[in-house]
Amino acid sequence: MAGGTKVASAYRLVNRLVKNENLERDYNIYVFHGTDGDDWDTRGEEALPELRKMLSYAARVGITVAENNFNPQGRSDLERYITKSGLLEEKPSLLRLDVLDRDSDESRLIEGIRALIS
């Protein structure tokens, strides 16, 4: 049995909850996602459209990627496809990405959180 992540399913669920509950009408919505960056949707074909929907109503989406030893290419799937999408440049006030290396300590984590919310 193998584990795995399908980022799009979580993004889809957030979008469905916001829509079904009409949350964007009454609330400022902030979405923060922490991950090791692995995704079965290695090119973001499902995740990126869901992220774009989220960016249409969210006041901020922050993503923290904690690097791991499983990715020999150096960058995780999620980091690669989000960077390649251009969304970080298109929507810098709405979308933030922070990548923690394997040796990050508590002070680096706090610095990253500040960068995501500032």
C-alpha positions, 0 to 999 in steps of 0.5 A, a space after each residue: 500500500 502506498 500513500 499519496 497526495 491529490 492536492 486538487 481534491 482538497 482545493 475542490 473541497 474548499 471551493 465547494 464548501 465556500 460555494 455551497 455555504 455562500 461564505 464569500 458573501 459574509 466572510 473574508 476567506 484565507 486559505 493556508 495549505 502545508 505540504 511536502 509538495 508531492 502530488 499525484 497530479 504532477 503537472 497541476 492539471 487538476 489542482 491549478 484550475 481549482 487554485 484559480 477558482 480559490 483566488 477569485 474569492 480568497 483574500 489570501 492563499 498561502 502554501 508552505 512546502 516542507 522539503 523531504 528526501 523523497 524528491 531527488 529533483 530538488 523541487 517538489 511537484 507542487 512547487 514546480 507547477 505553481 511556479 511554472 503557472 505564473 500565478 505567483 507573479 500574476 497575483 502576488 497579493 493573493 498567493 504566497 509560496 514558502 519553501 522550507 528546506 530540510 534543515 529549517 528550524 523554528 525561527 525559519 518557520 515563523 519567518 515563513 508564516 510571517 511572509 505568507 500572511 503579511 
